[in-house]
Amino acid sequence: MLALLSLAGCRGNAPQALGTIERDRITLPAQVSERIVEVKVREGQPVKAGEVLLRLDRTRTRAQLEVARAQARQAAQALAELQAGPRGEEIGRARAALAAAEAQATDAEAYRRRLSPLGERRLVSAAEVDRANAAASSARAQVESARQALLELERGTRGEQLAQAAAALSAAEAHVADLAALLEELDVTAPRDGLVDSLPYRLGDRAPAGAPLAVLLVGEAPHARVYVPEPLRARIAVGQAARVRVEGADTGYRGRVRMIRSEPAFTPYYALTGRDAARLSYLAEVELDASAAALPVGLPARVEFDAAD
């Protein structure tokens, strides 16, 4: 009897922590706020990678994509126009405008020359002479303006304008690609094999952007998420072997510590035992082997840690 009591006392002193059985979770958020038009799975259903879980309304996003494509075509045509340079007709019109300006300048200059001697002899008013001088100067300026306009056309498009047009086209094409990718994401698909844990919204709902549309449980086997009491923290290390026990199972499951937090937290209510209520604890995860694949999440678990290697 004394030997049995001694053995029981030793087992009660084995390092252990309390927690629950969990699985890795993947949350699939809504990229845009659109109405759910089809739900193809139910909660608890296993799904394969790439399988469609639900569909959102595509009407508005498809229209935005068409607008973006039209803008990209417009930007492409604008770049092509700049690359082609001015048409021959435009250059011809500029040359004709220059010739007309030169003719007007010649006429204004001739009139000024005729009027100037008359002004010196006071046969015409000084105001009339001033108007003739101003008209001649204006005509010369018009000639220079027409000459520069023709030179601009003959030299073609500036490199900076071509660079700006090319950048505008790239931005428009990137916007098209972004909307095309968004349109594909309106069919919410499973990124990997798993189990549908939660569908927070139902058919006809309009979830806000960023809200979770589906939550998947993934991974070949679950893990135990436990809280290690502060006195045991120094004895637990990543990779250390452990045995996980759950209610209703006759034998425990083998596992290894895959993570333990370095920052402590206060012990949660379900892990409080006696004096541990006032102590800090460290969140840890114990990875289980394939024999525990059928364990449901949420089960209370007790983890006993082997001695560190």
SULPEZI-V219343 format. One record per backbone hydrogen bond with DSSP energy under -1.0 kcal/mol. NH is the residue of the N-H (numbers start at 1). CO is the residue of the C=O. Records with the same first field share a line. If there is no record, write none. Layout:
NH->CO / CO
This chain:
5->1
6->2
7->3
8->4
9->5
10->6
11->7
12->8
14->11
17->303
19->301
20->225
21->299
22->223
26->216
28->214
30->211
34->32
36->205
37->55
38->55
40->53
44->196
45->42
47->194
50->190
51->48
53->188
54->188
55->38
56->186
57->35
62->58
63->59
64->60
65->61
66->62
67->63
68->64
69->65
70->66
71->67
72->68
73->69
74->70
75->71
76->72
77->73
78->74
79->75
80->76
81->77
82->78
83->79
84->80
85->81
91->87
92->88
93->89
94->90
95->91
96->92
97->93
98->94
99->95
100->96
101->97
102->98
103->99
104->100
105->101
106->102
107->103
108->104
109->105
110->106
111->107
112->108
113->109
114->110
115->111
116->112
119->115
120->116
121->117
122->119
123->118
129->125
130->126
131->127
132->128
133->129
134->130
135->131
136->132
137->133
138->134
139->135
140->136
141->137
142->138
143->139
144->140
145->141
146->142
147->143
148->144
149->145
150->146
151->147
152->148
153->149
154->150
155->151
162->158
163->159
164->160
165->161
166->162
167->163
168->164
169->165
170->166
171->167
172->168
173->169
174->170
175->171
176->172
177->173
178->174
179->175
180->176
181->177
182->178
183->179
184->180
185->181
187->184
188->54
190->51
194->47
195->217
196->45
197->215
198->215
204->36
205->202
210->30
211->208
213->28
214->28
215->198
216->26
217->195
218->24
223->22
224->286
225->20
226->284
227->18
228->282
230->280
232->229
233->230
235->232
236->233
239->257
240->237
242->255
243->304
244->253
245->302
249->246
253->244
255->242
256->287
257->240
258->285
259->285
261->283
265->281
267->279
271->268
272->269
276->273
277->274
278->275
279->276
281->265
282->228
284->226
285->259
286->224
287->256
288->222
289->254
292->289
293->290
295->292
298->21
301->19
302->245
303->17
304->243
305->15
306->241
